[in-house]
Amino acid sequence: MSGVSTQLDTTTSALQNSRIVWVVAAITSLLFVIGNLPWQLDDYDQAKQAFTSFEMIKEGHWFYQQTPHERVATKPPLIAWMSAGLFTMTRSWEVAWRLPSLLAAIVLALVLFRAASSAYGSIAGLVAFSAFGLNLLSPRLASLVRTDMPLALVIFLIGSLIWQKIQKQEVWTPRDRVYLFALLTASMLIKGPIAYAFLLPGILAFEMWRRRYGSGASTHAWSGLWPWIASLAVFLVWVAGGILYQPGFFDEVVMREFLGRFGETIHRPQPIYFYLPHLIHKFAPWSLLLIAIAIFDLVSRRWRITDATRQMDAATLWLLCWSIGGLILMSLIPSKRVDRIYPVIPPLCLLLGACLHGRVGAFGQRKSTAALRLDRWIAIALVFAVLFTGGYITWKVTTGIRDRRDALVTFGREARHEAEMRHWRYEVVSTKDEGILLYCRKTRYIRPAQAVAEWNAGTLDALVASNDKAAVIMPQLQTGTFYQLKSIEQKKGEATGYVLIARRNVKS
């Protein structure tokens, strides 16, 4: 027995070693940076998000933008503003597009680690930090050109503010409400009122528990009404401006993007249980560890859930209400996609740290056999997470490079280089791929008939077109010799080819 105790005690000492935190931080940072290599904009609607900031710089459309196919952009402009500002400083679109998500991921990891460590101890801080960084969702979203990671950061800051007020038994001050208003406004200008879906159900559930079992008025999760209403008013001003001044805004944003999510005709509906298995899988092994701790606790209480919630610490209960409330409400909305549930991951990480701290407290001493065995399972989960997440990201990056996932990026860069070197006037013929427009640094597609007319009139020197469009327009071009730069992009087993068509006799 002494040998087993010594081995377990060594595990605890290793988990408490600050070097482990630095190792996890280094692995997490590396996965965040490389998670989407080779970088491209051809999936997850990245091109739509990237195009908003590109249009801001090129055409000065700072409040309302379009997609590459000239439809109304459906998201508010805060992240696009950030990307536009970053471009003016770095002059690199790749950095400007991806840095907001990467910075949000790093800040979120640091805030989460600090919160868990200060409240629940070093091991809980390590677990919360590792759970956030070492799963299948975070490394993917950390460098995608999307709004999911910045939104998750803002929602977590709001939820953690509520958590701190409950934990410290503090009343809401005017300064707290101003801070809450600023965060809510930021969330509105990132993705609309979706933050309400992740926060309000948990606030309602916690307040119902507080009124029935709470011991004091200072444990309010509800801050008062005005920060929520005022931030919504800011968003509605943006919506009203779009309806009044942007053709198609009402149909695309209000009816299709927002109200359409609650129906089953516009967006593809998913079953109510869609998010739960995806969350368990993509948040593994931490989801399994959290479920195991919950089952162990309920078994020890003979499955008396009411007793468990009644005896639970108020701050921990808020984390539970926050996580489960957001998951339930998002599951009730028919339109679903895996990345939309991501804002529940950070509170689940903090909840896991709280549960580990609670289990240690129940065991009594840190060096008790039960607590030490829990530390061993934590160490196993950590090693598994490194191998599982690291292996998945390595496989994604390797297959991406092998399959030339960035073929269009390379093609667009080479086409731009040829056009700049030879002083060509060139355009991109309309195609279903949205990313090619950004790779060629153009703000609008040109239709095939217009391309033929401008070429024959001598106002164009080069065209970028897909193979099928090129086959149609090339016989109509009034010249017999062409310069061709070809590209093949693999998409789900299908080859999509692009070609650069140029007059061979154009003056360089």
C-alpha positions in Angstrom: 0.0 0.0 0.0 2.8 2.4 0.8 4.2 1.9 -2.8 0.8 2.8 -4.3 0.5 5.8 -2.0 4.0 7.0 -3.0 3.1 6.6 -6.7 -0.1 8.5 -6.3 1.6 11.2 -4.2 4.1 11.6 -7.0 1.2 12.1 -9.4 -0.2 14.9 -7.2 3.2 16.5 -7.0 3.6 16.4 -10.8 0.2 18.0 -11.3 1.1 20.8 -8.9 4.4 21.5 -10.6 4.4 24.8 -12.5 6.4 23.3 -15.3 3.4 21.1 -16.3 1.4 24.3 -16.8 4.1 25.7 -19.1 4.2 22.5 -21.1 0.4 22.5 -21.5 0.5 26.2 -22.4 3.2 25.5 -25.1 1.3 22.6 -26.6 -2.0 24.5 -26.6 -0.4 27.6 -28.2 1.1 25.4 -30.9 -2.2 23.7 -31.6 -4.0 27.0 -31.7 -1.5 28.4 -34.3 -1.3 25.3 -36.6 -4.8 24.0 -36.1 -6.0 25.2 -39.5 -2.9 24.9 -41.6 -2.6 25.2 -44.5 -4.6 28.4 -44.2 -7.5 28.9 -46.6 -11.0 30.5 -46.7 -12.9 27.8 -48.5 -14.9 26.3 -45.7 -16.9 27.3 -42.6 -18.0 30.5 -44.2 -14.6 32.0 -43.6 -14.7 33.9 -46.9 -17.9 35.7 -45.9 -16.3 36.9 -42.7 -13.0 37.9 -44.3 -14.8 39.8 -47.1 -16.5 42.2 -44.7 -13.2 43.8 -43.5 -11.8 43.6 -47.0 -14.7 45.6 -48.3 -14.3 48.1 -45.4 -10.8 48.9 -46.5 -11.4 48.8 -50.3 -14.7 50.5 -50.5 -15.3 52.2 -47.1 -18.4 50.3 -46.2 -18.0 50.4 -42.4 -21.4 49.5 -41.1 -23.0 47.3 -43.7 -21.2 44.9 -46.0 -21.9 42.3 -48.6 -20.8 38.7 -49.2 -18.5 37.9 -52.1 -21.6 37.0 -54.1 -23.1 40.4 -53.4 -25.7 39.3 -50.8 -26.1 41.2 -47.6 -23.6 40.3 -44.9 -25.6 39.0 -41.9 -23.3 39.7 -38.9 -22.7 43.0 -37.1 -19.3 44.6 -37.9 -17.2 44.6 -34.7 -14.8 41.8 -35.6 -14.5 43.2 -39.2 -13.6 46.5 -37.6 -10.9 44.8 -35.7 -9.5 43.0 -38.8 -9.6 46.3 -40.7 -7.6 48.0 -38.0 -5.1 45.2 -37.8 -4.6 45.3 -41.6 -3.7 49.0 -41.4 -1.0 48.1 -38.8 0.3 44.9 -40.3 -0.5 45.2 -44.0 -1.2 41.5 -44.0 -4.7 40.2 -44.6 -3.9 36.7 -43.3 -2.8 38.2 -39.9 -5.7 40.7 -39.8 -8.3 38.0 -40.5 -7.0 35.4 -38.1 -5.5 37.4 -35.2 -8.8 38.4 -33.6 -9.8 34.7 -33.0 -6.3 33.7 -31.9 -6.0 36.6 -29.4 -9.4 35.8 -28.1 -8.5 32.2 -27.6 -5.3 33.1 -25.7 -7.0 35.7 -23.5 -9.8 33.3 -22.7 -7.3 30.6 -21.7 -5.4 32.9 -19.4 -8.6 34.3 -17.8 -9.9 30.8 -17.3 -6.7 29.6 -15.8 -6.4 32.6 -13.4 -10.1 32.3 -12.3 -9.9 28.5 -11.6 -6.5 28.7 -9.9 -7.5 31.6 -7.6 -10.8 30.0 -6.6 -10.0 26.3 -6.6 -6.3 25.8 -6.4 -3.4 25.0 -8.8 -4.6 21.5 -9.9 -8.1 22.8 -10.7 -6.5 25.7 -12.7 -4.4 23.2 -14.6 -7.4 21.1 -15.4 -9.6 24.0 -16.5 -6.8 25.4 -18.7 -6.1 22.0 -20.2 -9.8 21.3 -20.8 -10.2 24.5 -22.7 -7.1 24.1 -24.9 -7.0 20.3 -25.4 -10.2 19.4 -27.1 -11.4 19.1 -30.7 -13.1 22.4 -30.9 -10.8 25.1 -29.5 -7.7 24.5 -31.7 -10.0 24.5 -34.8 -11.8 27.8 -33.9 -8.7 29.5 -32.5 -7.4 30.5 -36.0 -10.5 30.3 -38.1 -11.7 33.5 -39.8 -15.0 33.5 -37.8 -16.6 35.2 -34.9 -17.1 32.1 -32.6 -14.0 32.5 -30.4 -14.4 36.3 -29.8 -18.1 35.7 -29.0 -17.1 32.9 -26.5 -14.6 35.2 -24.8 -17.2 38.0 -24.3 -19.9 35.6 -23.1 -17.4 34.1 -20.6 -16.4 37.5 -19.3 -20.1 38.2 -18.6 -20.7 34.8 -17.0 -17.5 35.0 -14.9 -18.5 38.5 -13.7 -21.7 37.0 -12.4 -19.7 34.1 -10.9 -17.4 36.5 -9.1 -20.4 38.5 -7.6 -22.0 35.2 -6.4 -18.7 33.8 -5.1 -17.8 37.0 -3.1 -21.3 37.6 -2.0 -21.2 41.1 -3.5 -24.0 43.3 -4.6 -24.1 44.8 -8.1 -22.6 48.3 -8.3 -23.2 51.0 -11.0 -19.6 50.3 -12.2 -20.4 46.6 -12.5 -23.5 47.4 -14.6 -21.5 49.7 -16.9 -18.9 46.9 -17.4 -21.7 44.5 -18.1 -23.3 46.9 -20.6 -20.0 47.2 -22.4 -19.6 43.4 -22.7 -23.2 42.9 -23.7 -22.9 45.6 -26.4 -19.7 43.9 -27.7 -21.5 40.6 -27.9 -24.4 42.3 -29.8 -22.0 43.8 -32.3 -20.3 40.4 -32.8 -23.2 38.2 -33.4 -26.4 39.8 -32.3 -28.5 38.8 -29.2 -27.2 35.2 -29.2 -25.5 35.9 -25.8 -29.0 36.0 -24.3 -29.5 32.3 -25.2 -26.3 31.3 -23.3 -26.8 33.5 -20.2 -30.5 34.2 -19.5 -31.7 30.6 -19.0 -28.9 30.1 -16.4 -29.7 33.3 -14.7 -33.4 32.4 -14.5 -32.6 28.9 -13.1 -30.2 30.3 -10.5 -32.6 33.0 -9.3 -35.3 30.4 -8.9 -32.9 28.3 -6.8 -31.8 31.3 -4.8 -35.4 32.2 -3.9 -36.1 28.7 -2.7 -32.8 27.7 -1.1 -30.6 30.8 -1.0 -29.4 32.3 2.2 -29.1 36.0 1.3 -30.0 38.7 -1.2 -26.3 39.3 -2.0 -26.2 36.2 -4.1 -28.0 37.7 -7.1 -27.0 36.6 -10.6 -29.4 39.2 -12.0 -27.7 42.6 -12.4 -30.8 44.6 -13.2 -32.6 45.3 -16.4 -30.9 48.4 -18.0 -27.6 46.8 -19.2 -29.5 44.2 -21.1 -32.0 46.6 -22.6 -29.5 49.3 -23.4 -27.2 46.9 -25.2 -30.1 45.4 -27.2 -31.1 49.0 -28.1 -27.6 49.5 -29.6 -28.0 46.4 -31.7 -31.5 47.4 -32.8 -30.2 50.8 -34.0 -27.8 48.9 -36.3 -30.7 46.7 -37.5 -32.9 49.7 -38.1 -30.2 51.4 -40.1 -29.8 48.3 -42.2 -33.5 48.0 -42.9 -33.8 51.6 -43.9 -30.6 52.0 -46.0 -29.5 48.6 -47.1 -31.6 46.8 -49.8 -32.4 43.2 -48.9 -31.3 43.6 -45.3 -34.7 42.8 -43.8 -35.1 39.6 -45.8 -31.6 38.4 -45.4 -30.8 39.3 -41.8 -34.1 39.7 -40.0 -36.2 37.0 -41.7 -33.6 34.5 -42.9 -30.7 34.8 -40.6 -32.5 35.5 -37.3 -36.2 34.4 -37.5 -35.4 31.6 -39.9 -33.3 29.9 -37.1 -36.5 29.1 -35.2 -38.3 27.5 -38.2 -37.7 24.3 -40.1 -38.0 25.6 -43.7 -35.1 27.9 -44.3 -32.2 26.3 -42.4 -31.7 22.6 -42.1 -33.2 21.5 -38.8 -31.5 19.0 -36.5 -33.0 16.8 -33.7 -33.1 18.2 -30.2 -30.4 15.8 -29.0 -28.0 17.0 -31.7 -25.6 19.0 -29.5 -25.2 16.6 -26.6 -23.3 13.7 -28.3 -21.2 16.1 -30.3 -20.3 18.0 -27.1 -19.4 14.7 -25.3 -17.2 13.7 -28.3 -15.5 16.9 -29.0 -15.0 17.8 -25.4 -13.5 14.4 -24.5 -11.9 13.3 -22.3 -13.0 16.2 -20.0 -16.7 15.6 -20.7 -16.3 12.0 -19.6 -14.4 13.1 -16.4 -17.1 15.6 -15.6 -19.9 13.0 -16.2 -18.0 10.5 -14.0 -17.6 13.0 -11.1 -21.3 13.9 -11.4 -22.4 10.2 -11.3 -20.1 9.5 -8.4 -21.5 12.4 -6.4 -25.1 11.4 -7.2 -24.5 7.8 -6.3 -23.0 8.8 -2.9 -26.3 10.8 -2.4 -28.5 7.9 -3.6 -29.5 9.9 -6.7 -31.1 12.7 -4.7 -30.6 15.5 -7.2 -32.5 18.0 -5.1 -30.2 17.4 -2.1 -27.2 17.7 -4.3 -28.2 21.2 -5.7 -29.4 22.3 -2.2 -26.0 21.5 -0.7 -24.0 22.8 -3.6 -21.9 26.0 -3.3 -23.8 28.9 -4.9 -20.9 29.8 -7.2 -20.6 26.2 -8.4 -24.4 26.0 -8.9 -24.2 29.2 -11.1 -21.6 27.5 -13.3 -23.9 24.5 -13.6 -27.0 26.6 -14.4 -25.0 28.7 -16.9 -23.6 25.7 -18.8 -26.7 23.5 -18.8 -29.1 26.4 -19.4 -27.3 27.5 -22.6 -27.1 23.9 -23.8 -30.8 23.3 -23.3 -32.0 26.5 -25.0 -29.6 26.1 -28.0 -30.9 22.5 -28.3 -34.5 23.8 -28.6 -33.6 26.0 -31.6 -34.2 23.8 -34.7 -31.2 25.3 -36.7 -28.0 23.8 -35.3 -24.3 23.5 -36.1 -21.6 22.1 -33.9 -19.6 25.3 -33.5 -22.6 27.3 -32.3 -22.6 25.5 -29.0 -18.9 26.4 -28.3 -19.7 29.2 -25.7 -20.7 26.5 -23.2 -17.2 25.0 -23.3 -15.4 27.7 -21.1 -18.0 27.5 -18.3 -17.8 23.7 -18.4 -14.0 24.0 -17.9 -14.5 26.2 -14.9 -17.2 23.9 -13.6 -14.9 20.9 -13.9 -12.3 22.8 -11.8 -15.0 23.5 -9.2 -16.1 19.9 -9.1 -12.6 18.7 -8.6 -12.1 21.1 -5.8 -15.4 20.0 -4.3 -14.4 16.3 -4.5 -11.1 17.0 -2.7 -13.0 18.9 0.0 -15.3 15.9 0.4 -12.4 13.6 0.7 -10.9 15.7 3.5 -7.2 15.9 3.1 -5.4 16.4 -0.2 -3.3 13.3 0.6 -6.2 11.0 1.2 -6.3 7.9 -0.9 -9.5 8.9 -2.7 -8.2 12.3 -3.6 -4.9 10.9 -4.8 -6.7 8.4 -7.0 -8.7 11.3 -8.5 -5.4 13.0 -9.2 -4.3 9.9 -11.1 -7.4 10.0 -13.2 -6.7 13.7 -13.9 -3.2 12.8 -15.1 -4.5 10.1 -17.3 -7.1 12.5 -18.8 -4.4 15.1 -19.4 -2.1 12.6 -21.2 -5.0 11.3 -23.3 -6.1 14.8 -24.2 -2.6 15.7 -25.4 -2.4 12.6 -27.6 -6.0 12.7 -28.8 -6.1 16.4 -29.6 -2.5 16.6 -30.8 -3.0 13.5 -33.0 -6.2 14.9 -34.5 -4.7 18.3 -35.3 -1.6 16.6 -36.8 -3.7 14.4 -39.0 -5.8 17.4 -40.2 -2.7 19.5 -41.0 -0.9 16.5 -42.7 -3.9 15.6 -44.9 -4.4 19.3 -45.7 -0.8 19.7 -46.9 -1.0 16.4 -48.8 -4.3 17.2 -50.5 -3.2 20.7 -51.3 -6.1 22.2 -49.4 -4.5 25.7 -50.0 -4.3 25.2 -53.8 -6.5 28.2 -54.5 -4.5 30.3 -52.1 -1.3 29.5 -54.0 -3.1 30.1 -57.3 -4.5 33.4 -56.3 -1.1 34.6 -55.0 0.6 33.6 -58.2 -2.1 35.2 -60.3 -1.7 38.5 -58.4 2.1 38.3 -58.8 1.8 37.8 -62.6 -0.7 40.7 -62.9 1.3 43.1 -60.8 4.6 42.2 -62.5 3.1 42.6 -66.0 0.7 45.5 -65.1 -2.3 43.5 -66.3 -5.9 44.7 -65.9 -7.6 41.6 -64.7 -10.9 40.4 -63.2 -12.3 37.2 -61.7 -15.2 35.5 -63.5 -18.1 34.6 -61.2 -17.8 31.1 -59.6 -19.3 29.3 -56.6 -16.0 29.5 -54.7 -16.1 32.6 -52.5 -12.4 32.4 -51.5 -10.9 32.9 -55.0 -12.2 36.5 -55.0 -10.2 37.3 -51.9 -7.1 35.4 -53.0 -7.1 37.6 -56.1 -7.8 40.7 -53.9 -10.9 41.7 -55.9 -14.1 43.1 -54.5 -16.5 41.9 -57.2 -16.9 39.1 -59.6 -17.5 39.8 -63.3 -20.1 37.8 -65.3 -18.9 35.7 -68.3 -20.8 37.9 -70.8 -19.3 41.1 -69.4 -15.8 39.5 -69.3 -16.0 38.6 -73.0 -17.3 42.1 -73.9 -14.5 43.9 -71.9 -11.8 41.6 -73.2 -12.8 42.1 -76.8 -13.0 45.9 -76.2 -9.4 45.8 -75.0 -10.2 47.0 -71.4 -9.0 43.7 -69.9 -5.7 41.9 -70.1 -6.3 38.8 -68.0 -9.1 36.7 -66.5 -9.3 34.2 -63.7 -11.9 31.6 -64.4 -12.9 28.1 -63.4 -12.3 25.4 -66.0 -16.0 25.1 -66.9 -16.4 28.9 -67.3 -13.1 29.1 -69.2 -14.3 26.5 -71.7 -17.3 28.6 -72.4 -15.7 32.1 -72.8 -12.3 31.3 -74.4 -13.8 30.6 -77.9 -15.5 34.0 -77.7 -12.3 35.9 -77.0 -10.8 37.7 -80.0 -7.3 36.5 -79.8 -5.7 33.2 -80.4 -2.9 32.9 -77.9 -3.2 32.7 -74.1 -1.0 32.6 -71.0 -2.4 29.9 -68.6 -1.7 29.4 -65.0 -3.6 26.3 -63.8 -4.7 25.2 -60.4 -6.5 22.1 -59.1 -8.3 22.1 -55.8 -9.6 18.9 -54.2 -13.0 19.2 -52.6 -14.7 16.0 -51.2 -13.2 13.9 -54.0 -14.0 16.3 -56.8 -11.4 18.3 -58.7 -12.1 22.0 -59.2 -9.7 23.6 -61.7 -9.0 27.3 -62.2 -7.0 29.0 -65.0 -5.5 32.4 -65.5 -6.1 33.6 -69.1 -4.1 36.4 -70.5 -3.0 37.9 -73.8 0.5 36.7 -74.6 1.2 39.9 -76.5 0.4 42.2 -73.6 3.2 44.7 -72.9 5.0 43.8 -69.6 
